[in-house]
Amino acid sequence: MIILKINENEGGQRLDKFLRKYLKEAPESFLYKMLRKKNITCNGKKADGRELLHTGDEVRLFLSDETIMKFGGRLPEAICKVSGDVEAYRQAYDSLGETETVFENAHVLVVNKPAGILAQKAEAGDISLNEWLIGYLLEKQAVTEEGLHTFRPSVCNRLDRNTSGLVICGKTLAGSQRMGRLLKDRTLHKYYHTYVRGAVREASRLEGYLRKDGRVNKAALVTKGEDASYIVTEYKPLRVYSDRTLLEVRLVTGKTHQIRLHLAAVGHPLLGDYKYGDRQFNDYYKKKYQIRSQLLHACRLEFPPMEGEFADLSGLVLTARPPEIFRVLEH
């Protein structure tokens, strides 16, 4: 028999979901059978799996060590895999270094991601901000190797590889869940700065439908239909130059390549965007300033009113300094 004490990263989820993570090789039928027979209990009482776990709860497994090792992935080969993952996290932390931290509390970490770094890896060998995050938390002793069996911190909002700026990371399960809700209900406001082709003299709100083609990693504006996502983009000019405009963009919805696609559709493609933009315009700036990708920077986050354990985020406004090229183009 072992006793599992629920920590803050494991609270806030149903007992059956927790058990499926801890005994990840066990069939669901086995887990529910053990609950019915009181071979698995919660706080000393019979449970059916629907109970919501809280920090400090105790889950008791009246199972043999062999059964726990068999179904829990704690066999030597599984332990080696976790150790290998941990080594990859530490390497990512060393590789990406001290990424600029904009805000941190017990539940979330907000960083200023440089352009050129993936938020989440696309292929097995990639190094991304997600791996850096876990390496950072291991280095700061905010998570343990054992704790990674049941919860792995992750980024909450994704930015394209070549988009810089604010990325929210969930350090705890509660933090990940709360940030996920804010992003889903759109009460967390996200703003971007970008340079676009041409003169934009008035603010505007764009609406439409986007469909992504994963085969070529490209999106298109379409009429309302199957597999199309409704998108809303708002923008206003900050400074107009002879051939370009610095815009502030509010991403009301958050779909792949939304800003790049929407602005290109109204004749103001992003500077440096070769996928949706103007090649001749981009080539001029590539030759003069070595700009090889879209200039898009997630510059500001505005949090809604919040209470309880997230009260320190209530009404918080976070900003991230832009890459140097933005300041160069100001003149």
N, C-alpha and C positions, 0 to 999 in steps of 0.2 A: 504494500500500500504506500502511495506517495500523496503528499498534500501540495497542491499548487495554489500559491497565494496570488491573487489577481493584482497586477500593478496598473499604473495609469495608462500604459499603452495597450492593455488588454481589456480594461473596463469599457462599458458603453456598447458592448456587442452581446448577442445572444449566446447562451451556454453552448448550444449545439454548433454554432459557428466556431466558437473557440475550440471545441473538442475536435472539429474537423481539421483545424490547423495543427493542434498538438498531436493528435493521432491521425496524421494525414493519410496513412496507408490503410486505415480501417474502413470497412464498408459501413455505410450509414446504418444498415440493419443491425450491425454489431453494436454501434454506439447507442442506438435506441433500446436495444435489448439490455445492455448494461445499465442504462438509466432505469428501465422498468424493474430490474432485479436489485436496484440500489447498490450495484457495484460501482456506480459513479454517483456521487452526491454533491450537493451545493450547500455550503454552510450547515452541514450535518443533516440535511433533510433530503427526502426523495425529490427528484427533479424530473421534468419531462423534456428539457432542452430549450424551452421557450423563455426561460428566465433571463432577464437582462442583468449582466454582470456589472459589479461596481468595484472600484479600487478597494482592496482589503478583503474581498470575498475569498472563501476557501473552497476549492474544488478537490474532492478526494477521489482517488482512483484506487479501488480495491481490486487491483489487477496484479498479476505476477510481473516481475522484472522482465521476463522473457517476452510477455505480451506487449508491454510498454515499449520495449526495444524494437519488437517486430513491427508494430503499427505506428510507432512514433518517429521513425526515421532516425533513431539514435544508434543504429548499427554502425560499425566502424566506417563503412564506405560513405554513409550519410554524413557522419561527423567530418570525414575528410572533405566532403563537398562544401559543408558550411565553412570549414576552415579555409578552403580555397576561395570562397566568396569573400570572406573577411580579408584575406590577403589582397584580393582585387580592390576592395574598398579602400584599404590603406594605400595601395599604389595610386589609386585615383586621387586621393587626398594629397599625396606627395606630388603627383604630376600637375594638378591644377593649382596647388599652393593655397595661399590665404586669399581665397575669393572674397571680395568686399562684402561684409555683412552690414546690412542697412538697419535691421531690427531683429531682436531675438528675445523670446521669453520661454517659459516652460514648454509651450505647445507648438510654437511656430518659429521658423527662421526665414527671414527675407533677405535675399542676396541680390547683388547687381551682377547679372551674368554677362561676361564679355561676349562680343560677337565671335563666332567661330567655334563655340562649344555647344554640344548637344545638351538639351535639357534631360532627355532620356535616350538611352542607347538604341540604335536602330538595328545593329548587328552584334553578334556575340562578343566580338573583340573591341567594341567601341568603349571609350572612356567618356562618361557623361556626368552632368551635374548631380544626377541621382546617386551614382556611385560615390562621388565626392562627398555628398551629404552624409551618407552612412559612415564613410571614413572619418569625416570631421567629428561626428557624434561619438564614434569609438575613441578617437583621439582625446576628446574632452570628457570621456567616461560618462556621457549622457545616455548611452545604450550599452548593452553587454552582448557578447557573442551568443549566450544562451537565450537572451530576449529576442534575438533575430529569428528564432524558430517560430514565434507566434506573431510577430509584427515587425515589418521593415519600413522605416520612414521613407518618404518619397516626395517628389515635387508635386505640387497641386495644380499649377497652371503651366502649360507648355509654351515655350517660345521656339520659333524656328532657329536652326543652328546659327544663321547669320543675323538674327535679331538680338539686340542687346537689351539689358534692363532688368526690371524687377521680376523675380521669380519667388513664389511663396512655397515653402517646404513644410510639410507636416512632420514634426518631431515625434508626436504621440498620435495614438489612434484618435483621441478626442480632437486634437488639432486638425488632423487630416479630414475627419468627418465634418467639423464645423466649417473649415475653409471650402470643402466641397459643396456644402449647402449654400454658402455665400456666392460662390461662382455659378451655381445652378440657378439660384433665384435672382441673380444679377443685381444684388444689393451692394456688392463690392465693385466700385467703379474703377475702370482701368483706362489710363491715358497714355498716348504715344506721341513722340515727336518724329517727324519725317520730312525730308525734302522731296518735293515732287516737281515734275516738269511743268513749266508755264506759270502764268499769273492767276492766283486764286484770290479773289477780293471779297468774297462773301462766305459766311458760314452756311453749312448745308447738312441735311440728314438724308442718307441714302438707305433704301430698303430694297430687298430682292431675295432671290433664292439661289443657293450655291449647291453645286454637286461636285464632289471630289472623285477623281479617277486615280485610285491607288496604284494602278499599273505604271503610271508615268509621274505620279506625285504632283498632279496639277489639278486645279479646280476651275470651274466655269460657272458663269451666271446662266441660269435656266429659268423657264417658266415654272410655276408651281407644279410639282408632280412627285412621283415616287422617288425616294432616296434624295430629295432636295431639302436642304435646311434653310429656314427663314433667317435672314441676316439683316442687321441694322448697324450702320456706321455713321457717326457724327463727326464733323470736323470744322475747324475755323482757322483762318490764316493768322499767323503770328508776325511774319515779315515777308514782304514781296521783293524779289530781286529781278534783274533783267530777264532771266530765263528760267527761274525757279522760285518756289515758295516754300517757306518753312511752315508746316502745319502742325496743329495740335489735334489729335484724333482721339475720340472716345469710342472704344470698342464696346458697343452695347451688348451684342452677342459675341461669341468667341469661336469662330470656325477657322479651319485651316486656310491660310493665305487670304483671309477675308479682307484685310485692309489693302493689300497689294492688288487684289482682283477688283475691288469696288472702285478704288481711285483710278485704276487703269481704264475701267469701263466708262468713266466720265471725262477721259482725256487728260488725266493728270497722274501718269504712272510714277512710281517711286524712283528716285534717282538711284542708279546702280542695280535695278531689278531687271535682269536679263530674261527672266521667265515670263513676265507679263508686261515689260516696259518697252522703251524706245531705244533700240540698239545704237543709233547714231548719237543720241543724247548721252547715253551711258558711256560710249566709247570716248567721247570728249573728256568726261570727268575721270574716266579710267586712266587716260593718258596724262592728264594734268595733275590728278591727286591720287592715283593708284587705287581708286574705288572699284572693287570687284564684286560687290554684292549690295543688296538693298540697304539703304540707310533708314533703319527703323529701330527706334529705341523706346522701350517700355519705361516711361519716365515717372509715372505717378500712380499711386494706389490710394483710394479713399474708402475707408471702412465705414460701415453704417453704425448706428448706436448698438452697443452690445453690453451684456450684463454678466454677472457671475464671474466664473474663472477666466472669461475673455474680456473683462471690463477694461483692461489696459489697452485693448484695441479699439475701444469705442470712439468713433469719430476721428481716428488716427489718420493722418495724411503722411504717406511715405514718398520720398522722391529719390531718384538715382541720377547721379551726374552722368552726362552723355559721354560717348567716346570722343577722343580728341578731334576727330575729323569734323564733328558737328561744330566745334568752336572755330576750326579753320575756315569753314564755309560761312561763318557769320560775317566775314569781312569782304 
